[in-house]
Amino acid sequence: MFLSFLNISVWYKYIVLKKIYRPKYLNLHKFINYVNILARILALDYGEKRTGIAITDELQIIASGLTTVETKNIFSFLTAYLKNEKVELFLVGEPKQMNNTESESEQFIKPFVEKLSQTFPKIPIKRVDERFTSKMAFQSMIDSGLKKKQRQNKALVDEISATIILQSYLYQK
């Protein structure tokens, strides 16, 4: 069938848009071309030891945790990932104090952001407030029923934190 190569979410989006814009304004071939140029958004919850990574789908609707990488290996991971996937934007968490001033960990993140922009100059970088994301990630682990041993996995907390950063950006977008 002609539509067998289309992802279900892409097909669903096409149907929704078709109902909104009416048939004369949107045809399937134009929509497929539009989908093929879309790229993902990649969010990073940078830490001194580990960096949590989250990614959107091609339509930039759903945020999903990708993995957690040791910070010393982050650039080799990103280079390998970008060879296979289109990414149009990097989101990097911006830790802030309650009074909206920079957190102490910002001193480690600024050099990373500079190196990221030098390594991948064609991909823009946005900073997103990451206050309470670790606490929210831990609470979501409790709410989802993870056992205490699983909740002690700090790599999972970092991945979920990156997902929360990305999801908050998608809500604001």
Residue pairs with C-beta under 8 A, 6 or more apart in sequence:
3 11
6 14
6 32
7 58
9 57
9 59
9 61
9 62
10 35
10 58
10 59
13 59
13 61
14 26
14 28
14 31
17 26
17 31
18 26
35 58
35 59
38 58
38 59
38 60
38 86
38 88
39 58
39 85
39 86
39 87
39 88
40 55
40 56
40 57
40 58
40 60
40 85
40 86
40 87
40 88
41 55
41 56
41 60
41 87
41 88
41 89
41 90
41 91
41 166
41 169
41 170
42 53
42 54
42 55
42 56
42 66
42 78
42 81
42 87
42 89
42 90
42 91
43 53
43 54
43 55
43 63
43 90
43 91
43 92
43 93
43 128
43 162
43 163
43 165
43 166
43 169
44 51
44 52
44 53
44 74
44 90
44 91
44 92
44 93
44 162
45 51
45 52
45 53
45 54
45 93
45 130
45 133
45 158
45 159
45 161
45 162
45 165
46 71
46 74
46 92
46 93
46 108
46 109
46 112
47 71
47 105
47 158
48 71
48 105
48 108
49 70
49 71
50 68
50 69
50 70
50 71
50 154
50 155
50 158
51 68
51 69
51 70
51 71
51 74
51 158
51 162
52 65
52 68
52 155
52 157
52 158
52 159
52 160
52 161
52 162
52 163
53 65
53 66
53 67
53 68
53 69
53 77
53 159
53 162
54 63
54 64
54 65
54 66
54 159
54 162
54 163
54 165
54 166
55 63
55 64
55 66
55 85
55 87
55 166
56 62
56 63
56 64
56 166
56 170
57 64
60 170
60 173
61 170
63 163
63 166
63 167
63 170
64 163
65 159
65 160
65 162
65 163
66 159
66 162
67 77
67 159
68 155
68 156
68 158
68 159
69 77
74 112
75 115
75 116
75 119
78 116
78 119
78 120
79 119
81 87
82 120
82 123
87 123
88 123
88 124
89 123
89 124
89 125
89 126
90 116
90 120
90 123
90 124
90 125
90 126
91 125
91 126
91 127
91 128
91 165
91 166
91 169
92 109
92 112
92 113
92 116
92 125
92 126
92 127
92 128
93 109
93 127
93 128
93 129
93 130
93 133
93 161
93 162
93 165
94 106
94 109
94 127
94 128
94 129
94 130
95 102
95 103
95 105
95 106
95 109
95 130
95 131
96 102
96 103
96 129
96 130
96 131
97 103
98 131
113 125
113 127
116 125
117 125
126 169
128 165
128 168
128 169
129 168
130 161
130 165
133 161
133 164
133 165
134 157
134 161
136 161
136 164
137 157
137 158
137 160
137 161
137 163
137 164
138 151
138 157
140 160
140 164
141 150
141 151
141 156
141 157
141 160
142 151
150 156
151 157
